Amino acid sequence: MKILVTGFDPFGGELINPAIETVKKLPDEIAGAKIIKLEIPTVCHKSLRIIDEAIAEHDPDVVLSVGQAGGRPDITVERVGINVDDCRIPDNEGNQIVDEPVAPDGPAAYFVTVPIKAMVQRIQDRNIPASVSNTAGTFVCNHVTYGVCHLLATKYPGKRSGFIHIPYLPSQVLDKKNMPSMSQDMMVEAITAALEAIADTKEDIKVTGGATH
């Protein structure tokens, strides 16, 4: 098995993005799966083109993307991507798309195809806080969550994809009062655990992971 793992570059005025820093530190092999690491720009459409090129080059079985979710206190495994870009801030090339579809010919939403509940449980088994998330936002993280699902559905059938959001690093919250963060080592261990679950889980477990709001 081959798993393509992507991480975004810094955005929104931050000097570092824990997503790509975590991806860089992953082992090259996890649970028998070869890990292919890729940095992608925090830019709508361009990010998807780069992922498309990497899929064509490496032919991975799974694409797992990792993004920063500043303000979230735990590792959040996304369940769904929606077909809308509604950017609160410009991306890294100054695009600020508002109320436009990610894919004009695509459905309203896609559920990811990795075992999200097993991934959360595997992370929690390492004593790391984790949960299922039912929104990836409407910025480039959702753009990639939805866009990769659409890419696989239309161009690379049979492959699977997913998305994980991670918190700020401690160094990023020195000037952000009462903002949660997580150590680099803990985030690397969490993503490693999630990748183990992807590699060795044939069917997702059925446990509660929902939310009331």
ABEGO torsion letter per residue (X at the ends): XBBBBBBBBBBGGBABBAAAAAAAABBABBGGBBBBBBBBBBBBGAAAAAAAAAAAAAGBABBBBBBBBBGBABBBBBABBBBBBBBABBBAAGBBBBGBBABAABBABBBBABBAAAAAAAAAAAGBBBBBBABAEABAAAAAAAAAAAAAAAABBGBBBBBBBBBBBAAAAAABBGBBBBBAAAAAAAAAAAAAAAAABABBBBBBABBAX
